[in-house]
């Protein structure tokens, strides 16, 4: 079966990018609340800086990824696979940053 995905409409592209940005912001807030709640006032300053930088970049990175993926003509399953892989990579990076020793 030669299944070609229908072209994405301009409004759907914009909506996808805006929703992705909002989800990136929500994920950053949720990660910050989870991480900072674990150590409270005892969070080492270098860890706080690392996490703030990572969380500040999270919405931007998710939005850039959405823009790139909606602009390609790749099959939908490939786009979902790339998005899922990048999400997993972000979770792993966030987890590693949360464990960095405070020097």
C-alpha positions as CSV (number, residue, x, y, z in Angstrom):
1,X,0.0,0.0,0.0
2,X,1.5,3.3,-1.1
3,X,0.4,5.5,1.8
4,X,1.5,9.1,1.4
5,X,0.6,11.3,4.4
6,X,-1.7,14.2,3.6
7,X,0.2,17.5,3.5
8,X,0.0,19.4,6.8
9,X,-2.0,22.6,6.6
10,X,-0.4,25.9,7.6
11,X,-2.7,26.3,10.5
12,X,-1.9,22.9,11.8
13,X,1.8,23.7,11.5
14,X,1.4,26.8,13.6
15,X,-0.8,25.0,16.1
16,X,1.7,22.1,16.4
17,X,4.6,24.5,17.1
18,X,2.6,26.5,19.7
19,X,1.4,23.4,21.5
20,X,5.0,22.0,21.4
21,X,6.3,25.2,23.0
22,X,3.6,25.1,25.7
23,X,4.3,21.5,26.4
24,X,8.1,22.3,26.6
25,X,7.3,25.0,29.1
26,X,5.1,22.7,31.2
27,X,7.7,20.0,31.1
28,X,10.4,22.5,32.3
29,X,8.2,23.7,35.2
30,X,7.4,20.1,36.2
31,X,11.0,19.0,36.0
32,X,12.0,22.0,38.1
33,X,9.4,21.3,40.7
34,X,10.4,17.7,40.9
35,X,14.1,18.4,41.0
36,X,14.1,21.3,43.4
37,X,11.7,19.5,45.7
38,X,14.1,16.7,46.2
39,X,16.9,18.8,47.8
40,X,15.0,22.0,48.8
41,X,17.3,24.6,50.2
42,X,20.3,22.2,50.1
43,X,20.6,22.2,46.3
44,X,24.2,23.0,45.4
45,X,24.6,26.2,43.3
46,X,26.3,24.5,40.3
47,X,23.5,22.0,40.1
48,X,20.9,24.8,40.2
49,X,22.7,26.7,37.4
50,X,22.9,23.5,35.3
51,X,19.2,22.7,35.7
52,X,18.1,26.3,35.0
53,X,20.1,26.4,31.8
54,X,18.7,23.0,30.7
55,X,15.2,24.0,31.6
56,X,15.5,27.3,29.8
57,X,16.6,25.5,26.7
58,X,13.9,22.8,26.8
59,X,11.0,24.9,25.4
60,X,13.3,26.4,22.7
61,X,14.7,23.0,21.7
62,X,11.2,21.4,21.6
63,X,9.9,24.3,19.4
64,X,12.8,24.1,17.1
65,X,12.3,20.3,16.7
66,X,8.6,20.8,16.0
67,X,9.4,23.4,13.3
68,X,11.9,21.2,11.7
69,X,9.7,18.1,11.8
70,X,6.5,19.9,10.4
71,X,8.6,21.3,7.6
72,X,9.7,17.9,6.3
73,X,7.9,15.6,4.1
74,X,8.9,12.5,6.0
75,X,6.3,9.9,7.0
76,X,4.4,10.5,10.2
77,X,5.9,7.4,12.0
78,X,9.4,8.7,11.3
79,X,8.6,12.1,12.7
80,X,7.0,10.5,15.8
81,X,10.1,8.3,16.2
82,X,12.5,11.2,16.0
83,X,10.3,13.2,18.4
84,X,10.2,10.3,20.9
85,X,13.9,9.7,20.6
86,X,14.6,13.3,21.3
87,X,12.2,13.3,24.3
88,X,14.0,10.3,25.7
89,X,17.4,12.0,25.2
90,X,16.0,15.1,27.0
91,X,14.8,13.0,30.0
92,X,18.2,11.3,30.2
93,X,20.1,14.6,30.0
94,X,17.8,16.1,32.7
95,X,18.3,13.1,34.9
96,X,22.1,13.2,34.5
97,X,22.2,16.9,35.2
98,X,20.1,16.4,38.4
99,X,22.8,14.0,39.6
100,X,25.9,16.1,38.9
101,X,27.9,16.7,42.1
102,X,27.8,20.2,43.4
103,X,31.4,21.4,43.3
